[in-house]
């Protein structure tokens, strides 16, 4: 159950980051969404850290947030999609899965 909380926290993190971008575009409803999603993300992260190692949980959470935000930026905002970016996103995801497998 704690790993599910980490996964959902990572998804909320991605949604929060996307709303930072929306807030920069003067979409003020994004502020409410940003606060709710980051708050939920941190609450779920805190829950997961009660039973899982802090470093592992934080590494997986940041990996999901980083990779997810980068992928969403490419899909929604036309950010570059060159092979080097995709390679390093794959490395982040592989590292997150590796941390999960050894814990």
DSSP file (Angstrom, degrees, kcal/mol; ACC not computed):
  #  RESIDUE AA STRUCTURE BP1 BP2  ACC     N-H-->O    O-->H-N    N-H-->O    O-->H-N    TCO  KAPPA ALPHA  PHI   PSI    X-CA   Y-CA   Z-CA
    1    1 A X     >        0   0    0      0, 0.0     4,-1.8     0, 0.0     5,-0.1   0.000 360.0 360.0 360.0 -34.3    0.0    0.0    0.0
    2    2 A X  H  >  +     0   0    0      1,-0.2     4,-1.9     2,-0.2     5,-0.1   0.880 360.0  52.3 -66.0 -37.5    2.9    2.3    0.7
    3    3 A X  H  > S+     0   0    0      1,-0.2     4,-2.3     2,-0.2    -1,-0.2   0.871 106.6  53.2 -67.9 -34.4    4.3    1.9   -2.8
    4    4 A X  H  > S+     0   0    0      1,-0.2     4,-2.7     2,-0.2     5,-0.2   0.903 107.0  52.9 -63.2 -39.7    0.9    2.8   -4.2
    5    5 A X  H  X S+     0   0    0     -4,-1.8     4,-2.5     2,-0.2    -2,-0.2   0.888 108.3  50.3 -61.5 -39.7    1.0    6.0   -2.2
    6    6 A X  H  X S+     0   0    0     -4,-1.9     4,-2.2     2,-0.2    -2,-0.2   0.920 111.1  48.8 -64.5 -43.6    4.5    6.8   -3.6
    7    7 A X  H  X S+     0   0    0     -4,-2.3     4,-1.9     2,-0.2    -2,-0.2   0.937 114.1  44.5 -61.9 -48.0    3.1    6.2   -7.2
    8    8 A X  H  X S+     0   0    0     -4,-2.7     4,-2.6     1,-0.2    -1,-0.2   0.883 111.0  55.0 -65.5 -38.0    0.1    8.4   -6.6
    9    9 A X  H  X S+     0   0    0     -4,-2.5     4,-2.0    -5,-0.2    -1,-0.2   0.895 107.2  51.0 -60.7 -39.9    2.2   11.0   -4.9
   10   10 A X  H  X S+     0   0    0     -4,-2.2     4,-2.0     2,-0.2    -1,-0.2   0.890 109.0  50.2 -64.3 -39.7    4.4   11.1   -8.0
   11   11 A X  H  X S+     0   0    0     -4,-1.9     4,-2.3     2,-0.2    -2,-0.2   0.925 110.2  49.8 -64.7 -44.0    1.4   11.6  -10.2
   12   12 A X  H  X S+     0   0    0     -4,-2.6     4,-2.5     1,-0.2    -1,-0.2   0.873 107.9  55.4 -61.0 -36.0    0.2   14.5   -8.0
   13   13 A X  H  X S+     0   0    0     -4,-2.0     4,-2.4     2,-0.2    -1,-0.2   0.921 107.5  48.4 -62.3 -44.2    3.7   16.0   -8.3
   14   14 A X  H  X S+     0   0    0     -4,-2.0     4,-2.4     2,-0.2    -2,-0.2   0.922 111.5  49.6 -62.5 -44.7    3.5   15.9  -12.1
   15   15 A X  H  X S+     0   0    0     -4,-2.3     4,-1.6     1,-0.2    -1,-0.2   0.901 110.4  51.5 -61.9 -40.4    0.1   17.6  -12.0
   16   16 A X  H  X S+     0   0    0     -4,-2.5     4,-1.1     2,-0.2    -2,-0.2   0.920 109.7  48.6 -61.8 -44.5    1.4   20.2   -9.6
   17   17 A X  H >X S+     0   0    0     -4,-2.4     4,-1.6     1,-0.2     3,-0.5   0.905 108.2  54.2 -63.9 -41.1    4.3   21.0  -11.9
   18   18 A X  H 3X S+     0   0    0     -4,-2.4     4,-1.8     1,-0.2    -1,-0.2   0.852 106.8  52.8 -60.6 -33.0    2.0   21.3  -14.9
   19   19 A X  H 3X S+     0   0    0     -4,-1.6     4,-2.3     2,-0.2    -1,-0.2   0.720  99.8  60.9 -78.6 -20.2    0.0   23.8  -12.9
   20   20 A X  H <X S+     0   0    0     -4,-1.1     4,-2.0    -3,-0.5    -1,-0.2   0.921 107.1  47.1 -63.6 -43.3    3.1   25.9  -12.2
   21   21 A X  H  X S+     0   0    0     -4,-1.6     4,-0.9     1,-0.2    -2,-0.2   0.918 112.5  48.8 -62.3 -43.9    3.4   26.2  -16.0
   22   22 A X  H  <>S+     0   0    0     -4,-1.8     5,-1.8     1,-0.2     3,-0.5   0.879 108.8  53.3 -64.4 -37.6   -0.4   27.1  -16.2
   23   23 A X  H ><5S+     0   0    0     -4,-2.3     3,-1.7     1,-0.2    -1,-0.2   0.878 104.0  55.9 -65.1 -37.1    0.0   29.7  -13.4
   24   24 A X  H 3<5S+     0   0    0     -4,-2.0    -1,-0.2     1,-0.3    -2,-0.2   0.757 102.5  57.1 -64.6 -23.4    2.9   31.3  -15.4
   25   25 A X  T 3<5S-     0   0    0     -4,-0.9    -1,-0.3    -3,-0.5    -2,-0.2   0.181 124.8-105.8 -92.3  16.8    0.4   31.6  -18.3
   26   26 A X  T < 5S+     0   0    0     -3,-1.7     2,-0.9     1,-0.2    -3,-0.2   0.802  72.2 144.6  65.5  33.4   -1.9   33.6  -15.9
   27   27 A X    > < -     0   0    0     -5,-1.8     3,-1.6     1,-0.1     4,-0.3  -0.857  29.8-170.0 -99.5  98.1   -4.5   30.8  -15.4
   28   28 A X  T >> S+     0   0    0     -2,-0.9     3,-1.2     1,-0.3     4,-0.6   0.674  76.0  68.9 -73.3 -20.0   -5.4   31.6  -11.8
   29   29 A X  H 3> S+     0   0    0      1,-0.2     4,-1.7     2,-0.2     3,-0.4   0.754  87.3  73.0 -65.2 -20.8   -7.4   28.4  -11.2
   30   30 A X  H <> S+     0   0    0     -3,-1.6     4,-2.9     1,-0.2    -1,-0.2   0.789  84.9  64.8 -62.5 -28.1   -4.0   26.6  -11.4
   31   31 A X  H <> S+     0   0    0     -3,-1.2     4,-2.3    -4,-0.3    -1,-0.2   0.914 103.3  45.3 -63.5 -43.0   -3.0   28.1   -8.1
   32   32 A X  H  X S+     0   0    0     -4,-0.6     4,-2.4    -3,-0.4     5,-0.2   0.930 115.1  47.2 -65.4 -45.7   -5.8   26.1   -6.3
   33   33 A X  H  X S+     0   0    0     -4,-1.7     4,-2.9     1,-0.2     5,-0.3   0.907 111.1  52.9 -62.5 -41.6   -4.9   22.9   -8.2
   34   34 A X  H  X S+     0   0    0     -4,-2.9     4,-2.5     2,-0.2     5,-0.3   0.930 110.7  45.8 -59.6 -47.8   -1.2   23.4   -7.5
   35   35 A X  H  X S+     0   0    0     -4,-2.3     4,-2.1     1,-0.2    -2,-0.2   0.918 115.5  46.4 -63.6 -44.3   -1.8   23.8   -3.7
   36   36 A X  H  X S+     0   0    0     -4,-2.4     4,-2.5     2,-0.2    -2,-0.2   0.922 115.7  44.4 -65.9 -44.5   -4.1   20.7   -3.5
   37   37 A X  H  X S+     0   0    0     -4,-2.9     4,-2.6    -5,-0.2    -2,-0.2   0.919 115.9  45.1 -71.8 -41.8   -1.9   18.5   -5.6
   38   38 A X  H  X S+     0   0    0     -4,-2.5     4,-2.5    -5,-0.3     5,-0.2   0.906 114.7  49.9 -66.6 -38.9    1.4   19.4   -3.9
   39   39 A X  H  X S+     0   0    0     -4,-2.1     4,-2.2    -5,-0.3    -2,-0.2   0.927 113.3  45.6 -62.6 -44.7   -0.2   19.1   -0.5
   40   40 A X  H  X S+     0   0    0     -4,-2.5     4,-2.6     2,-0.2     5,-0.2   0.897 111.5  53.3 -64.2 -40.7   -1.7   15.7   -1.4
   41   41 A X  H  X S+     0   0    0     -4,-2.6     4,-2.3     1,-0.2    -2,-0.2   0.931 111.1  44.9 -61.0 -46.2    1.7   14.6   -2.8
   42   42 A X  H  X S+     0   0    0     -4,-2.5     4,-2.4     2,-0.2    -1,-0.2   0.870 111.7  52.8 -68.1 -35.8    3.5   15.5    0.3
   43   43 A X  H  X S+     0   0    0     -4,-2.2     4,-2.1     2,-0.2    -2,-0.2   0.927 112.4  44.7 -64.0 -44.1    0.9   13.9    2.5
   44   44 A X  H  X S+     0   0    0     -4,-2.6     4,-2.5     2,-0.2    -2,-0.2   0.881 111.8  52.9 -67.5 -37.3    1.2   10.6    0.6
   45   45 A X  H  X S+     0   0    0     -4,-2.3     4,-1.9    -5,-0.2    -2,-0.2   0.918 109.4  49.3 -62.2 -43.0    5.0   10.8    0.6
   46   46 A X  H  < S+     0   0    0     -4,-2.4     4,-0.5     2,-0.2    -2,-0.2   0.903 110.3  51.0 -62.2 -42.4    4.9   11.2    4.4
   47   47 A X  H >< S+     0   0    0     -4,-2.1     3,-1.3     1,-0.2     4,-0.4   0.929 110.1  49.3 -59.8 -46.7    2.5    8.2    4.7
   48   48 A X  H >X S+     0   0    0     -4,-2.5     4,-2.1     1,-0.3     3,-1.3   0.849 103.3  60.9 -64.2 -34.0    4.9    6.1    2.6
   49   49 A X  T 3< S+     0   0    0     -4,-1.9    -1,-0.3     1,-0.3    -2,-0.2   0.595  88.0  74.1 -72.5  -8.7    7.9    7.1    4.7
   50   50 A X  T <4 S+     0   0    0     -3,-1.3    -1,-0.3    -4,-0.5    -2,-0.2   0.800 117.3  14.8 -70.5 -27.0    6.3    5.6    7.7
   51   51 A X  T <4 S+     0   0    0     -3,-1.3     2,-0.3    -4,-0.4    -2,-0.2   0.589 120.4  62.8-122.3 -17.0    7.1    2.1    6.4
   52   52 A X  S  < S-     0   0    0     -4,-2.1     2,-0.1     1,-0.1    -1,-0.0  -0.775  94.0 -86.4-111.8 156.1    9.6    2.5    3.6
   53   53 A X     >  -     0   0    0     -2,-0.3     4,-2.6     1,-0.1     5,-0.2  -0.371  34.3-132.8 -62.5 134.7   13.2    3.8    3.7
   54   54 A X  H  > S+     0   0    0      1,-0.2     4,-2.8     2,-0.2     5,-0.3   0.903 102.1  49.5 -56.2 -48.9   13.3    7.6    3.3
   55   55 A X  H  > S+     0   0    0      1,-0.2     4,-2.2     2,-0.2    -1,-0.2   0.887 113.0  46.7 -62.1 -40.6   16.0    7.7    0.6
   56   56 A X  H  > S+     0   0    0      2,-0.2     4,-2.6     1,-0.2     5,-0.2   0.941 114.1  46.9 -66.0 -48.0   14.3    5.1   -1.5
   57   57 A X  H  X S+     0   0    0     -4,-2.6     4,-2.7     1,-0.2    -2,-0.2   0.928 114.4  47.2 -61.0 -45.9   10.9    6.7   -1.3
   58   58 A X  H  X S+     0   0    0     -4,-2.8     4,-2.7    -5,-0.2     5,-0.3   0.903 112.1  50.6 -64.6 -40.9   12.3   10.2   -2.0
   59   59 A X  H  X S+     0   0    0     -4,-2.2     4,-2.0    -5,-0.3    -1,-0.2   0.920 113.6  43.8 -63.1 -44.4   14.4    8.9   -5.0
   60   60 A X  H  X S+     0   0    0     -4,-2.6     4,-2.6     2,-0.2     5,-0.2   0.923 114.3  50.8 -66.8 -43.9   11.4    7.1   -6.6
   61   61 A X  H  X S+     0   0    0     -4,-2.7     4,-2.4    -5,-0.2    -2,-0.2   0.928 113.1  44.1 -60.6 -47.5    9.1   10.1   -5.9
   62   62 A X  H  X S+     0   0    0     -4,-2.7     4,-3.0     2,-0.2     5,-0.2   0.863 112.0  54.4 -68.2 -33.5   11.5   12.6   -7.5
   63   63 A X  H  X S+     0   0    0     -4,-2.0     4,-2.7    -5,-0.3     5,-0.4   0.929 110.2  45.7 -63.4 -45.0   12.1   10.2  -10.4
   64   64 A X  H  X S+     0   0    0     -4,-2.6     4,-2.6     1,-0.2     5,-0.3   0.932 115.8  47.1 -61.9 -45.5    8.4   10.0  -11.1
   65   65 A X  H  X S+     0   0    0     -4,-2.4     4,-2.2    -5,-0.2    -2,-0.2   0.914 115.7  43.9 -63.4 -44.2    8.0   13.7  -10.8
   66   66 A X  H  X S+     0   0    0     -4,-3.0     4,-2.2     2,-0.2     5,-0.2   0.957 119.4  40.3 -67.3 -51.5   11.1   14.5  -13.0
   67   67 A X  H  X S+     0   0    0     -4,-2.7     4,-2.6    -5,-0.2     5,-0.2   0.928 117.7  48.8 -64.8 -44.4   10.4   12.0  -15.7
   68   68 A X  H  X S+     0   0    0     -4,-2.6     4,-2.6    -5,-0.4    -1,-0.2   0.907 112.2  47.7 -63.4 -42.3    6.6   12.6  -15.7
   69   69 A X  H  X S+     0   0    0     -4,-2.2     4,-2.2    -5,-0.3    -1,-0.2   0.895 113.0  48.8 -66.2 -39.7    7.0   16.4  -15.9
   70   70 A X  H  X S+     0   0    0     -4,-2.2     4,-1.9    -5,-0.2    -2,-0.2   0.922 112.9  47.1 -65.7 -44.1    9.5   16.2  -18.7
   71   71 A X  H  X S+     0   0    0     -4,-2.6     4,-2.3     1,-0.2    -2,-0.2   0.919 112.9  48.8 -64.5 -43.5    7.3   13.8  -20.7
   72   72 A X  H  X>S+     0   0    0     -4,-2.6     4,-3.2     1,-0.2     5,-0.5   0.878 108.6  54.7 -64.9 -36.5    4.2   16.0  -20.2
   73   73 A X  H  X5S+     0   0    0     -4,-2.2     6,-1.7     1,-0.2     4,-1.7   0.894 110.1  46.6 -61.6 -39.6    6.3   19.0  -21.2
   74   74 A X  H  X5S+     0   0    0     -4,-1.9     4,-0.6     4,-0.2    -2,-0.2   0.910 117.9  42.1 -67.3 -41.8    7.2   17.3  -24.5
   75   75 A X  H  <5S+     0   0    0     -4,-2.3    -2,-0.2    -5,-0.1    -3,-0.2   0.897 128.7  24.4 -73.7 -41.2    3.6   16.1  -25.1
   76   76 A X  H  <5S+     0   0    0     -4,-3.2    -3,-0.2    -5,-0.2    -2,-0.2   0.761 129.6  33.6 -99.8 -27.7    1.7   19.3  -24.1
   77   77 A X  H  <<S-     0   0    0     -4,-1.7    -3,-0.2    -5,-0.5    -2,-0.1   0.273 100.0-113.3-120.0  11.5    4.2   22.2  -24.6
   78   78 A X     <  +     0   0    0     -4,-0.6    -4,-0.2     1,-0.2    -3,-0.1   0.772  52.0 168.8  67.3  26.9    6.3   21.2  -27.5
   79   79 A X        -     0   0    0     -6,-1.7    -1,-0.2     1,-0.1    -2,-0.0  -0.361  48.8 -74.3 -69.3 156.3    9.5   20.8  -25.6
   80   80 A X        -     0   0    0      1,-0.1    -1,-0.1    -2,-0.0    -6,-0.1  -0.113  38.6-165.6 -55.7 145.4   12.4   19.1  -27.4
   81   81 A X        +     0   0    0     -3,-0.1    -1,-0.1    -7,-0.1    -2,-0.0  -0.156  29.8 151.6-122.7  36.9   12.2   15.3  -27.9
   82   82 A X     >  -     0   0    0      1,-0.1     4,-1.8     4,-0.0     3,-0.4  -0.233  59.0-106.9 -71.6 164.3   15.7   14.4  -29.0
   83   83 A X  H  > S+     0   0    0      1,-0.2     4,-2.4     2,-0.2     5,-0.1   0.785 115.6  60.0 -64.2 -29.2   17.1   11.0  -28.2
   84   84 A X  H  > S+     0   0    0      2,-0.2     4,-2.3     1,-0.2    -1,-0.2   0.926 105.8  47.3 -67.0 -43.3   19.4   12.3  -25.5
   85   85 A X  H  > S+     0   0    0     -3,-0.4     4,-2.3     1,-0.2    -2,-0.2   0.930 113.6  48.3 -61.0 -44.7   16.5   13.6  -23.4
   86   86 A X  H  X S+     0   0    0     -4,-1.8     4,-2.2     1,-0.2    -2,-0.2   0.876 109.8  53.1 -64.8 -37.2   14.6   10.3  -23.9
   87   87 A X  H  X S+     0   0    0     -4,-2.4     4,-1.9     2,-0.2    -1,-0.2   0.937 111.6  44.4 -61.6 -47.4   17.8    8.3  -22.9
   88   88 A X  H  X S+     0   0    0     -4,-2.3     4,-2.0     2,-0.2    -2,-0.2   0.838 110.8  53.6 -72.2 -31.6   18.2   10.2  -19.7
   89   89 A X  H  X S+     0   0    0     -4,-2.3     4,-2.5     2,-0.2    -1,-0.2   0.919 108.8  51.0 -63.2 -42.5   14.5   10.0  -18.8
   90   90 A X  H  X S+     0   0    0     -4,-2.2     4,-2.6     1,-0.2    -2,-0.2   0.882 108.3  51.7 -61.0 -38.4   14.8    6.2  -19.3
   91   91 A X  H  X S+     0   0    0     -4,-1.9     4,-2.2     2,-0.2    -1,-0.2   0.890 108.9  50.4 -66.4 -38.9   17.8    6.2  -17.0
   92   92 A X  H  X S+     0   0    0     -4,-2.0     4,-2.2     2,-0.2    -2,-0.2   0.942 113.1  45.6 -62.5 -47.1   15.8    8.0  -14.3
   93   93 A X  H  X S+     0   0    0     -4,-2.5     4,-2.4     1,-0.2    -2,-0.2   0.896 111.6  51.8 -64.9 -39.6   12.9    5.6  -14.6
   94   94 A X  H  X S+     0   0    0     -4,-2.6     4,-2.6     1,-0.2    -1,-0.2   0.894 109.5  50.7 -63.7 -38.6   15.3    2.6  -14.6
   95   95 A X  H  X S+     0   0    0     -4,-2.2     4,-2.5     2,-0.2    -2,-0.2   0.908 109.6  49.9 -64.5 -41.9   16.9    4.0  -11.4
   96   96 A X  H  X S+     0   0    0     -4,-2.2     4,-1.9     2,-0.2    -2,-0.2   0.912 112.8  46.5 -63.7 -42.4   13.5    4.4   -9.7
   97   97 A X  H  X S+     0   0    0     -4,-2.4     4,-2.4     2,-0.2    -2,-0.2   0.908 110.9  53.4 -66.0 -40.4   12.5    0.8  -10.6
   98   98 A X  H  X S+     0   0    0     -4,-2.6     4,-1.7     1,-0.2    -2,-0.2   0.910 107.6  50.2 -60.2 -43.2   15.9   -0.4   -9.4
   99   99 A X  H  X S+     0   0    0     -4,-2.5     4,-0.6     1,-0.2    -1,-0.2   0.898 111.1  49.9 -61.2 -39.6   15.4    1.3   -6.1
  100  100 A X  H >< S+     0   0    0     -4,-1.9     3,-0.7     1,-0.2    -2,-0.2   0.906 109.0  51.9 -65.4 -40.9   12.0   -0.3   -5.8
  101  101 A X  H 3< S+     0   0    0     -4,-2.4    -1,-0.2     1,-0.2    -2,-0.2   0.822 110.6  46.4 -68.3 -31.4   13.3   -3.8   -6.6
  102  102 A X  H 3<        0   0    0     -4,-1.7    -1,-0.2     1,-0.2    -2,-0.2   0.519 360.0 360.0 -91.2  -2.6   16.1   -3.7   -4.0
  103  103 A X    <<        0   0    0     -3,-0.7    -1,-0.2    -4,-0.6    -2,-0.2   0.431 360.0 360.0 -99.2 360.0   13.8   -2.4   -1.2
